[in-house]
Structures are given as C-alpha cells and as structure tokens.
Amino acid sequence: MTFKKAENVREALPFFGADQLLVETDSRYLAPVAYRGQRNEHAYVVEVAARVAVELGCEPGEIARLSRESFFRFFAKVRA
C-alpha cells in the first residue's frame, strides 16, 4: 500500500467497502516506506492504515475502527 509501485493495490480500494478491509503488515521484509530496510513490525500497521485513509479520503482512526470490526466479523465466521 505504501510503496510507490503499488498503484495497482491502491487502485483496487474503491472496489471494496471500507467496512470490508483488514489492514495488516504480513511480511517480515516488506516494511512500509517510512521503515524500508528495517524488519517489519506489527506497530507499522499504523502507516498502512494512514495510507488507506488517504486513498479513501477519511481519517486513519476510521480505518482502524472499520478494520477492527472486519477482523472480528471475519474470525467469528471462521470459528462458527
């Protein structure tokens, strides 16, 4: 999401509702742009959420809330 060449990822965002997103950092070696060259950390998910918010024209806190709700909805279905 934060990489300059990830335009295809950013272009896909409008096809999904913000309430369907899960924001995460999944790769040890693909830290967000601000931390390139460092080992990725869970705390960097804030950078990803901030970029999603910019792309969707909303506040990062709103993306965090929606992503958290999506997480619980998804895993409630997995456990069922």
C-alpha positions in Angstrom: 0.0 0.0 0.0 2.8 2.5 0.9 5.2 1.5 -1.9 5.4 3.9 -4.9 4.9 1.0 -7.3 1.9 -0.4 -5.5 -0.5 1.7 -7.6 -2.4 -1.5 -8.6 -3.2 -2.1 -4.9 -4.3 1.4 -4.3 -6.5 1.3 -7.5 -8.4 -1.7 -6.1 -9.5 0.1 -2.9 -12.6 1.7 -4.4 -14.0 -1.7 -5.4 -14.3 -2.7 -1.8 -16.3 -1.0 1.0 -14.1 0.4 3.8 -16.0 -1.9 6.1 -14.6 -5.0 4.2 -10.9 -4.2 4.8 -8.4 -5.9 7.0 -5.3 -3.7 7.5 -2.2 -5.6 8.4 1.5 -6.0 7.9 2.2 -9.5 6.8 5.8 -9.7 5.6 8.8 -9.6 7.8 10.8 -7.9 5.0 8.3 -5.6 3.4 8.1 -2.7 6.0 6.2 0.4 5.0 8.1 3.0 3.0 8.9 5.0 6.2 10.7 2.0 7.5 12.2 0.4 4.3 15.3 -1.6 5.0 14.2 -2.5 8.5 12.5 -5.6 9.8 8.7 -5.1 9.6 6.9 -4.7 12.9 3.3 -5.1 13.8 3.3 -1.5 15.1 3.9 -0.3 11.5 0.3 -1.2 10.6 -0.4 2.4 11.6 1.4 3.5 8.4 -0.6 1.2 6.2 -3.9 2.4 7.8 -2.9 6.0 7.3 -2.2 5.4 3.6 -5.5 3.6 3.2 -7.2 6.6 4.9 -5.6 9.0 2.5 -6.6 6.9 -0.5 -10.2 6.6 0.7 -10.5 10.2 1.9 -11.2 9.5 5.6 -9.4 9.7 8.9 -6.9 6.9 10.0 -9.0 6.3 13.1 -12.0 5.5 11.0 -9.9 2.9 9.0 -8.7 1.5 12.3 -12.2 1.1 13.6 -13.5 -0.4 10.4 -10.6 -2.8 10.1 -11.0 -3.9 13.7 -14.7 -4.6 13.1 -14.0 -6.5 10.0 -11.4 -8.6 11.9 -14.0 -9.7 14.5 -16.7 -10.4 11.8 -14.3 -12.5 9.8 -13.0 -14.6 12.7 -16.5 -15.0 14.2 -17.4 -16.7 10.8 -14.2 -18.8 10.9 -15.0 -20.1 14.3 -18.6 -20.8 13.6 
